[in-house]
Amino acid sequence: MCVLFGHIKVVRTERGDIRPRASQGDQAGISFAARATIDIRIYSVVGSKLYIFILNMRTPPSLPVQAGPKSPAPKVSPDALNDEVKPVEDMTREELLAYIREHHEAGIRVTFAGKDIAKRIARKVRPRTSRALAKYSAGTPEEQARNQVIEGENLQAMVTLYRERGQVDLILTDPPYNTGRDFRYNDKWDNDPNDPNLGDYVAEDDDGRHTKWMKFMLPRLRVMKDLLKPNGILAICIDHRELFRLGQMCDEVFGEENRISIINWQRAYTPRNDSKHVSVSTEYVLVYAKDMTRAATGLLPRDDKDDNTPMEDNDPRPWVDSPATGSNAKNHKSMVYAIQSPFTGELLYPPDGSAWRCEQKQNLAWLKGWGAKYKAADIDDAETRARIIGVPVQEAPKVKALVLDESVESAQKKARKLHKSGPWPMLFFLSDGNGRPRLKKYKEFIKQGKVATNYWSEDDYSTPEVLGSAAWPHEESGHSQQADKELTAIVGSGHDFATVKPLKLMAKIIQLWCPPSGLVVDPFAGSGTTGHAVLWLNEESKATRRFILIEQGRPEKGDPYARSLVADRLKRVISGDWKSGKNEPLGDGFRFSQLQQKVDANALLAMERDEMVDTVIASHYDVNRRGGPGLNLIKYEGYDYLVACNSSKEGFFLVWSGADKSPVFDEATYEAVVKEAVKAGLKPIYHVYARFNLFQSEDVRFYQIPDQILLDFGLNVNEPYNNESESK
Ligand SMILES: C[S@@+](CC[C@H](N)C(=O)[O-])C[C@H]1O[C@@H](n2cnc3c(N)ncnc32)[C@H](O)[C@@H]1O
C-alpha cells in the first residue's frame, strides 16, 4: 500500500508494514514489499477533516521491488511533534501534518547524529523567572519598559519570552562561528536542556564539532522562528566555517522559498599576503522570511551621490533632471519628431532608436511655457525620422514637428529671460539653454531610497559620520578592527571581546528589515551592537524601534558580558559618556534582568515579594498589547500594593507579602487599592494579582497566583511538572 499526501509517499506493504519514504537524506525511489497488489491511500485534509481514499492496484512493474522477510511493522517517529515513536495510523491530524511537512518532497535534507533530539529539545526547555537588576538598567520606567537586556542562556530566555512569541519583526543575530574558542556544548542537554552546566568550549580539532554546533543551533533557530511575526525576518551572521550547514538548517526550518538573500559583506581585511591560497575578506548574513509572501524589504536611504544634482531655477519644489527621451522608437513611431529650441532655433530630434517620452500635446504646452509662440507643422522630414526609428522612409508615419511661430530672436529673448528668473517649465534645455531638452522630475515622486544588493562593500561600514569624533581613529583599518575600535572608544580598552560587528552593518540590516516602530531581538548579543544600532537609528531617523538582547557571556569565568559589555555600552551611548570622551547622547533606556529559576507553581508560591514583582512585570501581557512595551515599574515606598502601570495609565497591584504569606484580595484590600490608584493618578481598570479573590468588582481584573503567571509563561497549569519543586 502506498499512502499519498500531497507530495509525500508513505509505503505500506500488504502485510501491514509502513515504511516512510525518504525519511533520511535525499533518498530516491520507493521501497515495496514483493506483492503484486497494492493499495493506494490518498490522504487529503480539507478544513479540519482528514479524508482517506483507498484505491487497489497492482504493483507497477517499473517500480523497484524489494523482496525480503516479513519485517515487524516499523514505527515512524513524527519527531516534529512527538517524542514517542508512533505508527502513522495512530497519529493525530496535527502529528500527521507535521510528519508530512517534515518528510515531504524528495528534496535534500540535512542529516546529523542527534538531529531528532535537537528538533524536540526546545519543547523541554522550561521558562525561567527573572530578577531585574536596577544597577545595570538605564532610563525612566517608561524607557525601561521599552527595551530589555537579559542575562542568561538564550534558549531558556527565548522560551521565557512567551509574550513576544509571534511578535518580533526582526531577529538579528550573530552566533558563535565555531572557531574552536567561541562555543560551548553540554552533552547533557540532549536529555535535559535545562541542565545549568554550560559545557566546555568545543575545540577546533573536535571530530564532532560540526554536529555539536548544529545540535546547538537547530533548536535555537526553531524557537527564533516561533518568535517572529508572520511577516518577520531572521538575519543571521556567519562565516565560511558553518555557512553551508547553517544555510541548510535555515532552508529546512524556514523553507528555501523563504530565503531572501545571502549577503556578502566585506570585513575589509587588507589582503593577507601570507595566505596560502585565498585571503578571506568577506563574511555572510543569511536572511530568511518567516513567510516570503508577507515579508517586505526596505530601501536604503539615498546618498547625495545617488541623486542627480538639483538645478537652480527657483522652483520651490526640489527636482532632479531626467531624460526627455526613451528607447524603443519602433513602438513609438509617432513620438519621433523635431522640437525647435527657443534658445538656438535648432531642430532637435531624439537620438537614433529613441522617441520623446511624453505626448506631443504635452511637449507643445511645455515649449510654450518658455514664453515663445509654437505650432505643430509639417517640415517634410520623413527621411530623418525614418532613420531615427530604424525603418524604411515609407514606414515613417506622418508626424508634424513642434516649431517656433515667431522669429528665433524674439523667442530667444523670452526664453533667456525665463531661464534667468525661473522657475523653468517641465521641459528644459541643458547647457544654459544651448543643449538638448530634458525633463524636470520632482523629488516627491522619486522613490525615497535605493534597493539593496547582496554585496556590501567596505564603504558601507566606515565609521558612521554621525558618530565621528576624536575617539574614532582615522587610519585605514579592517572592518572587524574598526568594529573593535568602535567598542573600545565606547567602553574603553581591555574589553577582550574580539567578535564585535560593525555598528553600520547591523544598522543597515535593521533599516532594511525592521519597520520604524518594530521590535528587534538579538539572542547572541555579544557586546550589544544590535541594541546600539537600534538606539542610533532611532535618534537619527526619529524611529521608535525597540530591542531585546540576550547574552550569557562567560559566567563561569566571572565574565558576564551582559553586564560588562552590553549594559555598559548601552548606558554609555544612551548618556553620551563614552570612555573616550563626551558624545551625542542617544537617549532611551532598557531594563536589565537576569534569568533565575525554572518557573513552576511551587517556585512561584515560594517567592518573596520583590521576586514576585519582577515576575509579574516580566510575564504579564494583555492580548491586545502583545508585542508592545512591557509594564512600567512603579518604585515608591509609600505603596503597599501598587507595583506597575501600563501605557494606558492603568495600575497593577500585587497583593502578596512573600512566601507562605498569602493575603487574600477582599473588600478592604480593594479600598486600599483604589486609594493608591488615586494617589498615583491612575484610573480603572485595577489589575490585581493575588493568591485568592474574595471580592468582585467591575473595575477590577483579577489574576490568580500562580495560575495566571504560569499561563503567561505559556505553561499549562494542570500539567504535573508545573508543580515540581525545582531549584535553579
Ligand atoms: C559572535 S558574538 C556576538 C557579537 C555581537 N554581534 C557584537 O557585535 O558584539 C556571540 C555571542 O553569543 C554569546 N552566546 C553564545 N552562546 C550563547 C547562549 N547559549 N546564550 C546566550 N548567549 C550566548 C557569546 O557569549 C557571545 O558573546
The ligand as an SDF file (V2000), in Angstrom:
LIG
                    3D

 27 29  0  0  0  0  0  0  0  0999 V2000
   29.7590   36.4220   17.9220 C   0  0  0  0  0  0  0  0  0  0  0  0
   29.3000   37.0030   19.4520 S   0  0  0  0  0  0  0  0  0  0  0  0
   28.1640   38.2680   19.0910 C   0  0  0  0  0  0  0  0  0  0  0  0
   28.8550   39.5780   18.8360 C   0  0  0  0  0  0  0  0  0  0  0  0
   27.9080   40.7260   18.6220 C   0  0  0  0  0  0  0  0  0  0  0  0
   27.2680   40.6640   17.3430 N   0  0  0  0  0  0  0  0  0  0  0  0
   28.6330   42.0540   18.7320 C   0  0  0  0  0  0  0  0  0  0  0  0
   28.6820   42.8140   17.7740 O   0  0  0  0  0  0  0  0  0  0  0  0
   29.1720   42.3290   19.7990 O   0  0  0  0  0  0  0  0  0  0  0  0
   28.3240   35.7170   20.0670 C   0  0  0  0  0  0  0  0  0  0  0  0
   27.8880   35.9150   21.4880 C   0  0  0  0  0  0  0  0  0  0  0  0
   26.9310   34.9220   21.8180 O   0  0  0  0  0  0  0  0  0  0  0  0
   27.0830   34.5980   23.1890 C   0  0  0  0  0  0  0  0  0  0  0  0
   26.4860   33.2790   23.3950 N   0  0  0  0  0  0  0  0  0  0  0  0
   26.9500   32.0940   22.9570 C   0  0  0  0  0  0  0  0  0  0  0  0
   26.1270   31.0990   23.3140 N   0  0  0  0  0  0  0  0  0  0  0  0
   25.1010   31.6790   23.9860 C   0  0  0  0  0  0  0  0  0  0  0  0
   23.9210   31.1900   24.6010 C   0  0  0  0  0  0  0  0  0  0  0  0
   23.6220   29.8860   24.5630 N   0  0  0  0  0  0  0  0  0  0  0  0
   23.1010   32.0590   25.1970 N   0  0  0  0  0  0  0  0  0  0  0  0
   23.3810   33.3900   25.2290 C   0  0  0  0  0  0  0  0  0  0  0  0
   24.4930   33.9200   24.6510 N   0  0  0  0  0  0  0  0  0  0  0  0
   25.3320   33.0750   24.0420 C   0  0  0  0  0  0  0  0  0  0  0  0
   28.5690   34.6380   23.4300 C   0  0  0  0  0  0  0  0  0  0  0  0
   28.8570   34.8820   24.7950 O   0  0  0  0  0  0  0  0  0  0  0  0
   28.9850   35.7880   22.5230 C   0  0  0  0  0  0  0  0  0  0  0  0
   29.0740   36.9660   23.2470 O   0  0  0  0  0  0  0  0  0  0  0  0
  1  2  1  0
  2  3  1  0
  2 10  1  0
  3  4  1  0
  4  5  1  0
  5  6  1  0
  5  7  1  0
  7  8  2  0
  7  9  1  0
 10 11  1  0
 11 12  1  0
 11 26  1  0
 12 13  1  0
 13 14  1  0
 13 24  1  0
 14 15  1  0
 14 23  1  0
 15 16  2  0
 16 17  1  0
 17 18  1  0
 17 23  2  0
 18 19  1  0
 18 20  2  0
 20 21  1  0
 21 22  2  0
 22 23  1  0
 24 25  1  0
 24 26  1  0
 26 27  1  0
M  CHG  2   2   1   9  -1
M  END
$$$$
